[in-house]
Amino acid sequence: MFMVLPPELVDVILEEVDDEASLKMCSLAARSLVIPSQRSLFRSLYLYTNANLAHHASSTCAHARAVFTSSPHLAKYVRTLTLCLARETAENYEPVQAVLQMVTLVSRLAIHGSSDKFRWDSMSPALVSSILLAVQRPAIQGFHLKRIRGVPSSLMFYAASAFRIFTVERLEILEETGSSVILPQRCDLPTRLEEIVIPAAFRTDAICTFLLDLNAQGRLQHLRRVAWRVYGSPSRHWDRLLQEVTLLRTLQHVELWFTLQFPRIELPCFPNVRTLELKCRMDTPSIPSSIQSIIAKLPTTAPHLERLILSLRVSARSHPLVPQIWLHNIEPLLPFDTHLYVQRLPRLRQVYCCLKDSAADLYDGFGPYMQRKFPGPQTAGILLCEMMQGTSSIHR
């Protein structure tokens, strides 16, 4: 005897299925699975203007427009929309405009240039208008801009006020004056920004200045999480920005990304931070000394820390050397060499170490290695080691 699952349970189950082929099969298997499967299939879309850049034909804006035109209800399922724009004629941008007008319930919108040479002013005026109308919809919570030159400063300031999450990556900001302002600033807009991801702030004066201006206007007053990529030489405004951010009473989560370069940085005291996340892409057979230095100073820089996250990713070129990492350099990291770390970090509840997206033969020995590096948390039972491939956990 077959039991019919309640719709709520069907939705929960299908939300965990991220395989497109399986979802399509589910939509054909039973009438009760059609809507939940379609909702999952269209929840997140990554669309291209240029068919030559798309992985398959269904990933183009033109195809999406055709689908939504024939089945308008599908557009209402889209919650995350990423548009990868290439330089096109005004006519070729029309499918993008149509898609933006159809997907009215998007909560996260991302605009990516197809290359670092893509410019904001290369878009047609009609497409710019469609984007500006889309970002002003109340449903949008997050906004992501990537690989675009000449992004209008008014759009940047609007995003920092209107959205809860704002991510900018590899941008060039264009200062606007007078009639060139595309989105006049509105002081009556309540500031909603809680998370900001600025990969280039460490070495880009323009981005640092933008953040300092936001803080001066009180637009960072609700900020809870910041994420920065640390590489190269720091911007001349970096230290000032860092000092101002530490004064934010709402800031609880700081994330630092290190990619192959590991400059030694001195972090100020973050009195309210509860989570520190260090993401490292390594090409040497040891945890970099600059990372070890940051960890050693945690009792001073983050005295109320509750969770330390160390996420490692090993570059392909170093794979022949990496097995050494599990055999050498196993001296414990300060201040976690003994159980006495509890006296210096009394609120610490978890040390989470993760090895992600690396060669399969590197996962063996990772857990025991981290146990040697963090003997105090290991003894206390708060050390968690995990190996991840993509989004799946392959070993604990």
Stockholm file with secondary structure:
# STOCKHOLM 1.0

chainA/1-396         MFMVLPPELVDVILEEVDDEASLKMCSLAARSLVIPSQRSLFRSLYLYTNANLAHHASSTCAHARAVFTSSPHLAKYVRTLTLCLARETAENYEPVQAVLQMVTLVSRLAIHGSSDKFRWDSMSPALVSSILLAVQRPAIQGFHLKRIRGVPSSLMFYAASAFRIFTVERLEILEETGSSVILPQRCDLPTRLEEIVIPAAFRTDAICTFLLDLNAQGRLQHLRRVAWRVYGSPSRHWDRLLQEVTLLRTLQHVELWFTLQFPRIELPCFPNVRTLELKCRMDTPSIPSSIQSIIAKLPTTAPHLERLILSLRVSARSHPLVPQIWLHNIEPLLPFDTHLYVQRLPRLRQVYCCLKDSAADLYDGFGPYMQRKFPGPQTAGILLCEMMQGTSSIHR
#=GR chainA/1-396 SS CCCCCCHHHHHHHHHTCCCHHHHHHHHHHCHHHHHHHHHHHTSEEEEESSTTTSSSGGGBHHHHHHHHHHCGGGGGGCCEEEEEECCCCTGGGHHHHHHHHHCTTCSEEEEEESSTTCBGGGSCHHHHHHHHHHHTSTTCCEEEEEEEEEEEHHHHHHHHHHCSEEEEEEEEEECCCGGGCSSCCCTTSCCCCCEEEETTTTTCHHHHHHHHHHHHTTTTTTCCEEEEEECSSCCTTHHHHHHHHHTCTTCCEEEEEEESCCCCCCCCCCTTCCEEEEEEEECSSSCCHHHHHHHHTHHHHCTTCCEEEEEEEECGGGTTTGGGGGTSCCCCCTTCSSTTHHHHSTTCCEEEEEEESCCGGGSTTHHHHHHHHCHHHHHHTCEEEEEEETTEEEEC
#=GC SS_cons         CCCCCCHHHHHHHHHTCCCHHHHHHHHHHCHHHHHHHHHHHTSEEEEESSTTTSSSGGGBHHHHHHHHHHCGGGGGGCCEEEEEECCCCTGGGHHHHHHHHHCTTCSEEEEEESSTTCBGGGSCHHHHHHHHHHHTSTTCCEEEEEEEEEEEHHHHHHHHHHCSEEEEEEEEEECCCGGGCSSCCCTTSCCCCCEEEETTTTTCHHHHHHHHHHHHTTTTTTCCEEEEEECSSCCTTHHHHHHHHHTCTTCCEEEEEEESCCCCCCCCCCTTCCEEEEEEEECSSSCCHHHHHHHHTHHHHCTTCCEEEEEEEECGGGTTTGGGGGTSCCCCCTTCSSTTHHHHSTTCCEEEEEEESCCGGGSTTHHHHHHHHCHHHHHHTCEEEEEEETTEEEEC
//
